[in-house]
């Protein structure tokens, strides 16, 4: 699948030209050719991603410490933090490494003694044998059916719920992807250091890397979630990858132990044998091993921090796609494959073509007509919905020429979402029943004489919602569908039928 693979193997002999030890506040920029990558290959990557993947939100390629290509598909922008989902796990692993280096804990510590208040009355031998390293390597010994009984939304304290799970296998012998295990790492770090994971990492990792405004969700028990919930920018992901690529060094300082980097990214657990799958190449301490001598941090719907040690390269990607293997295949084919061990001749035309493409990246706005005769009669009319699981109480659409604003009332709070016509409008807010409202960028159009359809990107997340309002006299029918959903959750939400107030 990778053309010119021999050239890639030669990259291991290339001397490292480090930009990380310099005084610059940001990673320096460079032409792709100066760092041994053809601009045409990067352009091919972008074109292939647009043709085959729905949809990348951003990417950044860093070679020899220099950013050689970066792009954000509108309505996503450079300064937007992006929900990382399980890519958060790699940051949690780093926290454990830092705490271990400081002597606050050992990865050989048994888990149970950290939580005497939550221990079962008669813990099993396997539970007693579970160590911090087993949490790190996803080898806790749980069986999949038993792990499914754990819920982050349950009423019980989460540490207690975890320790109550049966441990069917001897810890260290059975790989099972386990987000609750990562939560336990966060809880253990808090117990061992007296400091929440987020607060622990802020001066030791985030601030030195220049990650200025990270946010991380906590459980109702006040513990950073660890396995998900972190939001940072695309360049922040790239900085984190660059720290690992440089064996824990940043700006001349050893932030993370090189020994920890080596252990965390090595194969600590076997997770399959399919040579064509990047999910069966082994698992480290909250890092996935990949083909081609590569490793990565990885989050749902295509949040990637891809570290390529031999070619001295990091690729950061945010997405909202179901085809995660497809994204990695494009990286191997169009970024890893064409790399060369030495700088390439300047290619002004190729670099200009790449620059034009990157400057014009956009996700397609909602197609359809800009007007309808129905608009005047329904504009500003509020429609109330019967009780529903999502606590959507009412909606109205305010039309102003070709533009529109959707107003949604959820759990007693209103959010306004301006929609561009054939273009994106940022600055909207989608209210949520749990109180965690999301920024929204939106576009809308009439897709039938009686139907106004809006495409809403929750632009700090992977999610896109298509919402169709079909007006019929004093009623409106609201249909919504998401681009992606976790697990077996449906992407299409139940239809809601609202009645105009006063009728």
LOMI-661935 format. One record per atom (N, C-alpha, C, CB): y, x negated, z negated. Coordinates in steps of 0.2 Angstrom, whole numbers, plus 5000, padded with zeros to 4 digits. Glycine has a CB too. Example, Ala and Ser with C-alpha at 12.3 -4.5 7.8 and 13.67 -1.06 7.14 Angstrom:
2
497249344961
497849384961
498449344961
497849434955
498949364965
499549324964
500049364961
499749304971
This chain:
503
499449965000
500050005000
500649965000
500050054994
500649904997
501249854997
501249805003
501249824990
501649815007
501749765013
501949695010
502249785018
501749645014
501949575012
501749555005
502649565014
501249575003
501049564995
501049494994
500449594993
500849444999
500849374997
501549354995
500649335003
502049374997
502749354995
502849374988
503249385000
502549434986
502649454979
502349404974
502349524978
501749374976
501349334972
501749264971
500649314974
502149244976
502549184976
503049184971
502749164983
503249254970
503849254965
503749224958
504049334965
503149224956
502949194950
503249124949
502249204948
503249094955
503449024955
504249014955
503148984960
504649064956
505349064957
505649044950
505649124959
506148994949
506448984943
506849044941
506848924944
506949064935
507349114932
508049094932
507049144925
508449134935
509149124935
509449184930
509549134942
509549164924
509749214919
510449234919
509549194912
510649294919
511349314918
511449344911
511549364924
510949354907
510949384901
511349344896
510249404899
511349274897
511649234892
512349224893
511249164892
512649254898
513349244899
513749294895
513449264906
514449284895
514849324891
515049394893
515549284890
514849404899
515049474902
514849534898
514849484909
515249584897
515049644893
514549684897
515649684892
514549684904
514049724908
513649674912
514449774912
513149704914
512749664918
513049644925
512049694920
513049584928
513449574934
513149604940
513449494935
513549614945
513349644951
513249594956
513749704953
512749604961
512649554966
512449594973
512149504964
512449564978
512149584984
511449584984
512449554991
511049634986
510349624986
510049564989
510049684990
510349544995
510049484998
510149424994
510449475005
510649414990
510749354986
510249344981
511449354983
509949404979
509349404974
508649414978
509549454969
508649404984
508049404988
507749474989
507549374983
508149524990
507949594991
508349614997
507949644985
508049645003
508349665008
508749735007
507949675014
509349735009
509749805008
509349855011
510449795010
509049845017
508649895021
508049925017
508449865028
507749875013
507249905009
507449955004
506849845006
508049935000
508249984995
508550044999
508849944992
508750045005
508950105008
508350145010
509350085015
507850115012
507150145013
506950185007
506650095016
507050145001
506750184995
507150244994
506850134989
507850244994
508250304993
508050354998
508950284994
507950345005
507850395010
507150425008
507850355017
506650375006
505950405005
505950444999
505450345004
506350424994
506450474988
506650534989
506850434982
507250544993
507450604995
507050644999
508150594999
506650615003
506150655008
505550675004
505950605014
505250634999
504650654996
504650674989
504250594996
505250664985
505250674978
505750734977
505350614974
505550784973
506050834970
506150824963
505850904972
506650794960
507150754963
507350694959
507750794965
507450634961
507750584957
508450604956
507750514961
508650584949
509350594947
509750524947
509350624940
509450474946
509750404946
509250354947
510250394940
509550294949
509150234949
509550174948
508650224955
509250114945
509650054945
509149994946
510050044938
509249954950
508749894951
509149834949
508549884959
508849794945
509149734942
508649674943
509249734934
508949624947
508549564949
508849504946
508349564956
508449454943
508749394940
509449414936
508949344946
509349474932
509949484928
510549514932
510149434924
510449524938
511049554942
510849624945
511249514948
511349674944
511249744947
511349734955
511649794944
510749754958
510849744966
510949814969
510249704968
510749864966
510849934968
510849984963
510249954974
511250034963
511250084958
511550144961
511750064952
511350204959
511550264962
511350324958
511250274969
511850374958
511750444954
511850494959
512250444949
511350544959
511350604964
511850654961
510650624966
512350664964
512850724961
512450784960
513450734966
512450824955
513050824950
512950774944
513150884947
512350734944
512350674939
512750624940
511550654939
513050594935
513550544935
513350484931
514250564934
513650424932
513550364929
513550364921
513950304931
514050404919
514150404912
513750454908
514950414910
513350494912
512950544909
512350514905
512750594914
512250534899
511650514895
511150564898
511750524888
510550534898
509950574901
509350584896
509750544908
509150644895
508550644891
507950604893
508350724890
507650564888
507150514890
506450544889
507250454887
506350594886
505650614884
505250564881
505350654890
504650544883
504250494880
504450424881
503550504882
504950414886
505250344886
505550324879
505750344892
505750374875
505950364868
505450324864
506050434865
504750334866
504250294862
504350224862
503550314865
504550194868
504650124868
505150094864
504750104876
505650134863
506250114858
505950124851
506850164859
505550174849
505250174843
504750114841
504850244842
504350094846
503950034846
504349974844
503550024852
504949964847
505449914846
505649914839
506049914851
505849974836
505949974829
505449954824
506150044827
504849974826
504249944822
504249874822
503649974824
504349844828
504249774829
504849734825
504349754836
505449764825
505949734821
505849744813
506649774823
505549794811
505449804804
504849754802
505249874803
504349744806
503849704805
504049634804
503249704810
504549614809
504849544809
505249534802
505249534815
505549584800
505949574794
505549584787
506449634794
504849594788
504449594782
504449654779
504649534778
504649714782
504749774779
504049814779
505249814782
503649794784
503049824785
502549784789
503049894789
501949794790
501449764794
501049814798
500949724790
500949794804
500549844809
499849854806
500649824816
499649804802
498949814799
498949864793
498649744797
499549884791
499549924785
499249994787
500349944783
498850014782
498550084783
499050134782
497950104777
498950194786
499450244786
499550284780
499350294792
498950304777
498950354772
499350334766
498250364770
499350274763
499750254757
500450264758
499650184755
500750274764
501450284765
501650354763
501650274772
501150394763
501250474762
500850494756
501250514768
500850474750
500450494745
500550574744
500550464739
501150594744
501250664743
500950714748
502050674743
500850684754
500550724760
499750714761
500950714766
499450674757
498750654758
498350714757
498550594754
497850724761
497350774759
496950764753
496750784765
496650814750
496350804743
495750754744
496150874740
495450764749
494850714750
494850684757
494150764750
495250634758
495350604765
494750574768
495950554765
494650584774
494050554777
494050474778
493850584784
493450444779
493450374779
493850354785
492750344780
493850394791
494250374797
494950374796
494050414803
495150424792
495950434790
496150374786
496050504787
495750354781
495850304777
495950234781
495350294771
495550234786
495550174790
496050164796
494850164794
496450224797
496950224802
497550174800
497250294803
497750134804
498250084803
498850094807
498050014804
499450064806
500050074810
499850054817
500650034807
499450004818
499349974825
498950034829
498949914825
498550074825
498250124829
498750184831
497650154824
499250194827
499750234830
500150204836
500250254824
500250144835
500650114841
500250114848
500750044839
499550104847
499150104853
498850164855
498550054852
499050224852
498750284854
498050284853
498950304861
497750254848
497050254846
496950274839
496750184848
497250334837
497150354830
496450384829
497650404829
496050394834
495450424832
495450504833
495150404826
495950534835
495950604835
495550634841
496650634835
495350684841
495050724847
495550764850
494350764845
495550774856
496050814860
496150884857
495950814867
495550914856
495550984854
495950994847
494851014853
495750944843
496050944836
496850924836
495750894831
497050884841
497750864841
498150924843
497850804846
497850964848
498251024850
498451074845
497751064855
498151064839
498251114833
498951084830
497751104828
499151024831
499851004828
500351034832
499850924829
500851064829
501451094832
502151064828
501451164832
502551034833
503251014830
503651074827
503650974835
503451134829
503751194827
503451234821
503851244833
502951204819
502551234813
502951234807
501951194812
502751274802
503151274796
502951224791
502951344792
502451184791
502251134787
502651064788
501451124787
502751024783
503050964784
502650924789
503050924777
502950894794
502550864800
502150804798
503050844805
502350764793
501850714791
501250744788
502250664786
501350794784
500750824781
500250854786
500950874775
500550894791
500150924796
499750874800
500650964801
500050814801
499750754805
499150734801
500250704806
499250724794
498750694790
498150744789
498950664783
498250804790
497750854789
497350864795
498150924788
497550834801
497050834807
496450804806
497450814813
495850824808
495250784808
495350724812
494650834811
494950674810
494950604813
494250594816
495250544809
494150614822
493450624824
493150554826
493350664830
493550504828
493350444830
493550384825
493550424837
493250334825
493450274821
494150254825
492950214821
494650244821
495350224823
495250154827
495850214818
495550144832
495550084836
495050084842
495450034832
494650144842
494050144847
494150194853
493450154844
494650244852
494750294857
495450314858
494350364853
495650304865
496350314867
496450394868
496450274873
496950414865
497150484866
497950484866
496850534861
498250504871
499050504871
499250554865
499350524878
499750534861
499750564855
500550554852
499350534849
500950604854
501650604852
501750614845
502050664856
501350654841
501350654834
501250584831
500850704831
500850544834
500750474831
501450434831
500250434835
501850444836
502450414837
502950434832
502750414844
502950504830
503350534825
503150494818
503250604824
502450484817
502250454811
502550384811
501550454811
502650344816
502950284816
503650284814
502850254823
503950334816
504650344814
504750354806
505050404818
504250404804
504250414797
504050354793
503750474796
503550314795
503350254792
503950204791
502750224795
504350194797
504850154797
505450174792
505250144804
505550244791
506050264787
505750254779
506150344788
505150264778
504850254771
504950174770
504150274771
504750134775
504750064773
505450034772
504350024779
505950054776
506550024776
507150064772
506850014783
506950124771
507450174767
507950194772
507750134762
507850184779
508350194784
508050234790
508750134786
508450284792
508150324798
508150274804
508650384799
507650294808
507550254814
508150244818
506950284818
508550294819
509150294823
509650244820
509450354824
509750254814
510250204810
509950134809
510350234803
509250124809
509050064809
509150024815
508250064807
509050064821
509050024828
509850014830
508750074833
510250054827
510950054829
511249984829
511450104826
511249944823
511549874823
511049824826
511749864816
510449844826
509949784828
509749784835
509349794824
509849844839
509649854846
510249884850
509049894846
510449944848
510849984852
511549944853
511050054850
511849924847
512549894848
512449824851
512749884840
512049784850
511949714853
511849724861
511449674851
511549774863
511349784870
511949824873
510749834871
512449844869
513049884872
512849954874
513249844879
512349984871
512150054871
512650094866
511450064870
513150124869
513750144865
513650204861
514350144869
513350254865
513350324862
512650354863
513850364866
512150324860
511450354860
511450414855
510950304858
511050464857
510850514852
510150524852
511250584855
509950554846
509150554845
509050614841
508850494843
508650664843
508550724839
508150704833
508150774843
508150744828
507850744822
507350804821
508250724816
506850794817
506450854815
506850884809
505750824812
506550944808
506850984802
506750954795
506551054802
506350904795
506250864789
506750804789
505550834789
507150794794
507650744794
507450674796
507950734787
506950674800
506650614802
506750614810
505850604801
506950554813
507050544820
506350554823
507350474822
506350594829
505750624832
505350564834
505950664837
505650514836
505250454838
504950454845
504750434833
504450504846
504150514852
504450544858
503550554851
505050574856
505450604862
506150614858
505150674865
506650644862
507250664859
507850614860
507150674852
507750554863
508250504864
508650514870
507950434864
509250514870
509750514876
510150454877
510150584876
510050414882
510550364884
510650364892
510150294882
511050324894
511250314901
510750274905
511950294902
510750284912
510350244916
510450164915
510450254923
511050144914
511150074913
510850054906
511850054914
510950094901
510650084895
509850074895
510750134890
509550114900
508850104901
508750034904
508550154905
509150014909
509049944912
509149894907
509549944918
509649894903
509749844898
509149834893
510449864894
508849894891
508249884887
507749854891
508049964885
507649874897
507149834901
507249764902
507049864908
507849744903
508049674903
507949634897
508849674905
508049664891
507849634885
507149614885
508049684879
506749664887
505949644887
505849594892
505549714888
506149604898
506049554903
506149484901
506349564909
506749474897
506949414894
506649394887
507649414893
506049424886
505649404880
506049414874
505349334880
506449464874
506849484868
507549454867
506449464862
507749414872
508349374871
508949414875
508349304874
509549414872
510049454875
510749414873
510149524873
511149394878
511749364877
511649304872
512249404874
511149264873
510949204869
510649214862
511649164869
510549274861
510249284854
509549314855
510749334850
509149304850
508449324850
508449394846
507949274847
508549454849
508549514846
507849534843
508849564850
507349524848
506749554846
506249494847
506449614851
505749484843
505249434843
504949424850
504749434837
504849364853
504449364859
503749374858
504549294862
503449364852
502849384850
502749454850
502549354844
503249494848
503149564848
503149594855
503749594844
503649564859
503649584866
502949574870
504249544870
502649514869
502049504872
501549554869
501849434870
501449564863
500949614860
501049684862
500949604853
501749704862
501849774864
501749794871
502549784862
501749744875
501649754883
501049734885
502249724887
500549704881
499949684883
499449744883
499649634879
498849744885
498349794885
498049794878
497749784890
498249844874
497949854867
497449914867
498549874862
497449954872
496950004872
496750014880
497150074869
496150034881
495950054888
495950124889
495150034889
496250144894
496350214895
496150244902
497150234895
495650204905
495350234911
495150174916
495850274915
494950184922
494650134926
494850144934
493950124926
495250194935
495450214942
495950154944
495750284943
495750114949
496250064951
496850084955
495850014956
496850144957
497450174961
497950214956
497150224966
497750214950
498150254945
498550214941
497750304941
499250224940
499650184935
499550214928
500350184938
499150264927
499050294921
498350264918
499050364921
498050224921
497350194919
497250124919
496850234923
497850084918
497850014918
497949984911
498449994922
497850024906
497850004899
498550024896
497849924899
498550024889
499150044885
499249994880
498950114882
499949984879
500149934874
500349964868
500649884877
500849944865
501149974859
501750024861
501449924854
501550084864
502050134866
502350104873
502650144861
501950064877
502150044884
501450054888
502349974884
501550074894
501050084899
500950024903
501150144903
500349994904
500249944909
500249984916
499549904907
500449944921
500449964928
500049924932
501149974931
499949944938
499649894943
500149834945
499449934950
499949784948
500349734950
500649694945
500949764955
500349694939
500649654933
501249674930
500749584936
501349744931
501949774929
501849814923
502249814935
502349824919
502249874913
502849914913
502149844906
502849974909
503450024909
503450064903
503350064915
504050084901
504150144897
504150204901
504750134892
503950264899
503850314903
503950384900
503050314906
504350424903
504450494900
504350544905
505150494898
504150604902
504050664906
504550674912
503950724902
504350694918
504750714923
505050654927
505250764921
504850594925
505050534929
505650494926
505250554936
505550484919
506050444916
505750374915
506350474909
505950324919
505550264919
506050204917
505350254926
505750154914
505950084913
505450044915
506250074905
505450014921
504949974924
505149904924
504850004932
504649864921
504849794920
504249754924
504749774912
504549714929
504149674933
504249594931
504249684941
503849564927
503949504925
503949444930
503449484919
503449444935
503349394940
503949394944
502749404944
504149454947
504749444951
505449454948
504749504956
505449454941
506049454937
506449514939
506449384938
506249574938
506549634940
506449684935
506349654947
506949724935
506949794931
507149844935
507349784924
506749904935
507049964938
507050024933
506549984944
507650054933
507750104928
507850174933
508350094924
507450224931
507550284935
507550344930
506850294940
507950394932
507950464929
507750514934
508550474925
507450564932
507150614937
507050684934
506550584941
506950724939
506650794937
506150814941
507250844937
505550774941
505050784946
504350794942
504950734951
503850824946
503150824944
502750774946
502850894945
503050734951
502650684955
502750614952
502750694962
502550604946
502750534943
502350474947
502550534936
501750484949
501450434953
501750424959
500650454954
502050474962
502350464969
502950424968
502550534971
503350434963
503950394961
503750314961
504350414955
503250304957
503050234956
502750204963
502450224951
502450244967
502150224973
502750194978
501750274977
503350234977
503950214981
504250154979
504450274981
504250144972
504450074969
504050024972
504450084962
503350024971
502949974974
503049954981
502149984972
503050014985
503150004992
503849974995
502950064996
504350004992
505049984995
505449944991
505350054996
505249924984
505649884980
505249814979
505849914974
504649824976
504249764974
503949734981
503649794970
503749774985
503449744991
503849694995
503149794996
504449714997
504849675001
505249614998
505449725004
505149604991
505549554988
505349484991
505449554980
505749444990
505649374992
505849324987
506049354999
505549264987
505549214982
506249184982
505049164982
506549184988
507249144988
507749194991
507149084993
508349174990
508949224993
508849235000
509549194992
509049285003
508949305010
509649295013
508749375011
509649285020
510249285024
510749345022
510149275031
511349335022
511849395021
511649445027
512549375021
511749515025
511649565030
512249615029
510949595029
512749605032
513349645031
513249715033
513949615034
512949725039
512849785041
512349825037
512549785048
511749795034
511349825030
511649845023
510649785029
511949805021
512349815014
512849875015
512649745011
513149875020
513649925021
513349995022
514049915028
512749995026
512350055026
512150085019
511750045031
511850035015
511650055009
512250075005
511349995005
512750045005
513350065001
513550135003
513950015002
513550155009
513750215011
513350275009
513850225019
512650255009
512150305007
512250314999
511450275008
512350264995
512350264988
513050304986
512350194985
513550294990
514150324988
514150404989
514750294992
513650424993
513650494996
513050534993
513650505003
512650504988
512150534985
512250604982
511750494980
511850654984
512050724981
511350764981
512550754984
511250804976
510750854976
511050914980
510450864969
510550954984
510851004988
511051064983
510251034992
511651084985
511951144981
511551204984
512751154982
511651264980
511351324982
511551344989
511551374977
511151354993
511251385000
511351455000
510751365005
511751485005
511851555005
512651565008
511751584999
512751635007
513451655010
513951645004
513451725012
514551635006
515151625001
515351694998
515651585004
515251745001
515551814999
515051865001
516251825003
515251924997
514851984998
515352044996
514151984994
515252105000
515652164998
515452184991
515452215003
514952164988
514752184982
515152154976
514052174980
515452094978
515752054973
516252094969
516051994976
516752124972
517352154969
517052204964
517752184974
516552244965
516352304961
515952274955
515952354965
515652214955
515352194949
515652134945
514652164952
516152114948
516552054945
516752074938
517152034949
516552034933
516852044926
516452094922
517552054927
515952134926
515652184922
515052154918
515352234927
515052174911
514552144907
513952184906
514852134900
513352154907
512752184907
512352164901
512352164913
512152214897
511752194891
511052204892
511952244885
510652154889
509952154890
509552174884
509652074892
508952204884
508552224878
508352154875
507952264880
508152164869
507852104865
507352064869
507652124858
507352004869
506951954872
506851894868
507151944880
506251854870
506151794866
506651744867
505451764869
507051744872
507551684873
508251704870
507651674880
508251764867
508851794864
509451794869
509051744858
509351804875
509851824880
510151894879
509651804887
510751894877
511051964875
511351994880
511451954869
511751954884
512251984889
512451934894
512852024886
512651964900
512851914905
513351954910
512251894910
513851914913
514251944918
514451884922
514951964914
514651904928
514851854933
515551874936
514351854940
515951824935
516651834937
516851804943
517151804931
516951834948
517151814955
517851804956
516851854960
518051744959
518751724961
518651694968
519051684956
518751734973
518651714980
517951684981
519151654981
517851624983
517251604985
516851574978
517251544990
517251564973
517051534967
516751584962
517551484964
516351564957
516151614953
516051584946
515551654955
516051614940
515951594934
515451634931
516551584929
514851614929
514351644925
514451644918
513651624927
514451694914
514551704907
513951724904
515251744905
513651684899
513051704896
513151704889
512451664899
512851764886
512851764878
512151764876
513251834876
512051714872
511451694869
511451684861
511051634872
511051724858
511051724850
511751724847
510751654848
512251764850
512851774847
513451734850
512851774840
513251684854
513751634857
513751634864
513551564854
514351634867
514451634874
514551564877
515051674876
514251554883
514351494887
514651514894
513751454887
515051474897
515351484903
515151434908
516151484903
514951454914
514651404919
515051414926
513951414920
515551374927
515851384934
515451364939
516551344934
515351394945
514951384950
515351364956
514451444952
515251304959
515551294966
515251324971
515551214967
515551334977
515351364983
515151314988
515851424986
514551294989
514351244993
514451174990
514751245000
514651174984
514751104980
514651114973
515551094981
514651064969
514451064962
515151064958
514051004960
515051114953
515651114948
515351094941
515951184947
515551044938
515351014931
515751054926
515350944931
515551044920
515951064914
515751134911
516651074916
515251164914
514951224911
514551204905
514551264916
514351264901
513951254895
513451314895
514351254889
512751294894
512251344894
512051344886
511651324898
512251404883
512051414876
511351424875
512451474873
511051404870
510351404869
510251434862
510051334869
509651474861
509451504855
509451464849
508851544856
509251394851
509151354845
509751314843
508651294847
510351334846
510951304845
511151244848
511051294837
510651214852
510751154855
510951164862
510151104855
511651184863
511851194870
511851134875
512651224869
511851154881
511751094886
512351104891
511151104890
512651044893
513151034898
512751054905
513450964899
513151094909
512851114915
513351104921
512751194915
513051084927
513451084933
513051134938
513351004936
513551174941
513251234945
513551234952
513351294940
513151264956
513351294962
513051364963
513251244968
513351404967
513151474968
513251494975
513351514963
512951544977
513051584984
512651644984
512751534990
512851694988
512551754989
511951744994
513051804993
511351754991
510751754995
510551814998
510251724991
510851874997
510751935000
511351974998
510051974997
511452035001
512052075000
512152094993
512052135005
511552104989
511652124982
511452064977
511252184981
511352004980
511051954975
511451894975
510351934977
511751874970
512051804969
511651764965
512751814965
511551704968
511051654966
511451584964
510451634971
511251564958
511551504955
511051454954
511951514949
511251394956
510751334955
511151294949
510651284961
510851284943
511151254937
510751194936
511151304932
511051134936
510751074933
511051064926
510951014938
510551054921
510751034915
510750964915
510251064909
511350934916
511450864919
511450814914
512150864922
511150824908
510950774903
510150784902
511350784896
509850814906
509150834906
508850824913
508950894902
508150834913
507850834920
507850904923
507150814919
508150954919
508051024921
508551054926
507951064915
508251094931
508651134935
508451204934
508651104943
508851254934
508751324933
509051354939
509051354927
508651394943
508851444948
508851514945
508451434955
509451534945
509551604942
509851654947
510051604936
509451704948
509651754953
509851824950
509151764958
510451844951
510751904949
510751964954
511451904946
510352014954
510252064959
510652124956
509552074961
511152144959
511552204956
511352264960
512352194958
511252314956
511052384958
511352434954
510252394958
511952464956
512252514953
512552484946
511852574952
512252524941
512452504934
511952454931
512552564930
511552424935
511052374932
511052314936
510352404933
510852264932
510752194935
510052174933
511252144933
509652144938
509052104937
509152034937
508552134942
508952004932
509051924932
508351894932
509451904925
508251854937
507651814938
507851734937
507251824945
507451694933
507551624932
506951584933
507851614925
507051524937
506451484937
506751414937
506151494944
506351374933
506451304931
506051264936
506251284924
506351204938
506051154942
505351124939
506451094944
505351114933
504851084929
504751114922
504951004928
504151104919
504051134912
503551084909
503851204912
503551084903
503051044899
502451074898
503351024892
501851034899
501251064898
501051114903
501151084891
500751174900
500551234904
501051284904
499951254901
501651274901
502251324901
502451344908
502851294897
502551404909
502751424916
503451404918
502651504917
503551394924
504251374926
504651434927
504151334933
504251494929
504651554930
504651594924
504251594936
505251614922
505351654916
505351724917
506051634912
505151764912
505151834913
505751864915
504951874906
505751914920
506251954923
506651994917
506051994928
507251994917
507652034912
508052084916
508151984908
508152144914
508552194917
509052214912
508052254919
509652214914
510252224910
510652284912
510752164910
510952324907
511252384909
512052374908
511052444904
512452394912
513152384912
513452424906
513552404918
513852384902
514152414896
514552474898
514552364892
514452524894
514852584895
514552634899
515552574898
513852624901
513552674905
512952694902
513252634912
